[in-house]
Amino acid sequence: MSVPVMAAGNHVSVLRFVSTRDPARAASFDDALEQGLAPDGGLYVPFEWPEFSPGDLAGEAFDSEELTSAQGLARLAGAMLRPFAAGSTLAEHLPKIAEEAFTFDAPLVPLGSDGLLSVLELTHGPTAAFKDFGARFLAACLTRLRERGGAALAASVPGTPGRSVPRSRPLTILVATSGDTGGAVAAAFHRRAGIEVAVLFPKGLVSPLQERQLTCWGDNVRSFAVRGTFDDCQHLVKEAFLDRELAATRSLSSANSINLGRLLPQTIYYAAASLAIRRALGMPASFVVPSGNLGNALACLWARRLGLPIAEIVLAHNVNRAVPDFLRTGTWSPRPSVATLASAMDVGNPSNLERLRSLYPDLDALRGAVSADSVDDEQIRARIRAGFDRYGQFWCPHTAAAAEAYERLPGARRNRRPWVIVATAHAAKFLGVVEPLLGRAPPVPHALAELYARPTSSTEIAPTLAALRTALAA
Ligand SMILES: *Cc1c(COP(=O)(O)O)cnc(C)c1O
């Protein structure tokens, strides 16, 4: 699929989104957000790309620090996401939505004294993981679309056969989670009117603290412990979307990273970080991204596609190495996921691979655009220790995987340009891993301490569509 480029000046035409499986299957911004998955089972991607120049975005009004502050992020989001929302009923609300979503900083913390290596902390949200950004943006958008009721149905792109989601019934957000997604989505949608959340997580395969934050909500949020793996949970969600029986009784949507409304706002912290580094050092930034389902990595690739000053992008996977193997061999062989210390990356068949391939259909182009490495549990443990010994940092296993992938880069690549290790969760969420390794506990952020104090409840279900149907109806 070729992707025409559109100028992002004052003239902004309505931008369409198309399915990765069928470029003729177009949807408006609103429909893409409400549907999650395209009706043909593909994922929505922008059909055209606005292009920004760093100068457009980091005008003189920003100083470096402000770029990565909550306020700076919200302002960047207002500017960068505008072309995507053009023509949408949400367009006029975008500044407010951005303010509501970006309420915490994404600071760049330098490691060492030469300023060439830093950590991008995406861990300051309500559930202390990067997924708070996307979940909060999506919640702010979907709540407004629901409030508008049937009136917004006219937002479909004229002449496209997109499936509009009826807004007269409550919307059920189905979310499969390998740990952090469910918590972030539950937190973002908790007590939002007209929206119900069903969180599906693999029983016994998330850390005890993660389980607490998946099951501590109540009200409009229900949690289901699925007897299976994360892939089973994800498969169940996909099945549910294609199920006529469920569709007859409720409106379903997804808040997984397949939802465009989660992916797009994640481009913002890459924009802020890369602009701040360009301003400080006059060079583009390179990122090492802890990766599982590839949502965070895609956002980084999209940010670069949008014109942000980003050089290399390295994906750090755990031993679920389908993506590194694909880049090496050219053969895509998804496989069952394996449980690791970096559990939020235990994905055997990353759904966003479709988006990666639609961005770079040519394998050599893909290999030129991104590289990937795989890190095992022992290496993660060693890197958590080294991060503390060398820098006094508390790293979660995912962040440690990225730090390890960075250390393995050839010195010539590492020393030539500024690098950013992306910290995807706070170490306190992985106390059981981190504390025994370091002999001390990372400080627990205030927001997490509050969550951990809440009562919990969940329902166990078999990994079948029938079981899910019954559980949702209860
Ligand atoms: C979800 C998650 C990841 C993986 O992100 P993807 O977008 O699925 O690739 C990495 N680290 C943490 C802490 C996560 O919660």
The ligand as a Tripos MOL2 file, in Angstrom:
@<TRIPOS>MOLECULE
LIG
   15    15     1     0     0
SMALL
NO_CHARGES

@<TRIPOS>ATOM
      1 C1          2.4920   -3.1730   27.3120 C.3       1 LIG1
      2 C2          3.8460   -3.0370   27.8260 C.ar      1 LIG1
      3 C3          4.9650   -3.2250   27.0050 C.ar      1 LIG1
      4 C4          4.8250   -3.6320   25.5690 C.3       1 LIG1
      5 O1          4.2410   -2.6070   24.8090 O.3       1 LIG1
      6 P1          3.6110   -2.9330   23.3840 P.3       1 LIG1
      7 O2          2.9830   -1.6820   22.9510 O.co2     1 LIG1
      8 O3          2.6170   -4.0440   23.6060 O.co2     1 LIG1
      9 O4          4.7290   -3.3910   22.5220 O.co2     1 LIG1
     10 C5          6.2160   -3.0010   27.5380 C.ar      1 LIG1
     11 N1          6.3730   -2.6690   28.8240 N.ar      1 LIG1
     12 C6          5.3270   -2.4990   29.6440 C.ar      1 LIG1
     13 C7          5.5860   -2.1530   31.0620 C.3       1 LIG1
     14 C8          4.0400   -2.6710   29.1830 C.ar      1 LIG1
     15 O5          3.0090   -2.4970   30.0040 O.3       1 LIG1
@<TRIPOS>BOND
     1     1     2 1
     2     2     3 ar
     3     2    14 ar
     4     3     4 1
     5     3    10 ar
     6     4     5 1
     7     5     6 1
     8     6     7 2
     9     6     8 1
    10     6     9 1
    11    10    11 ar
    12    11    12 ar
    13    12    13 1
    14    12    14 ar
    15    14    15 1
@<TRIPOS>SUBSTRUCTURE
     1 LIG1         1 GROUP 0 **** ****
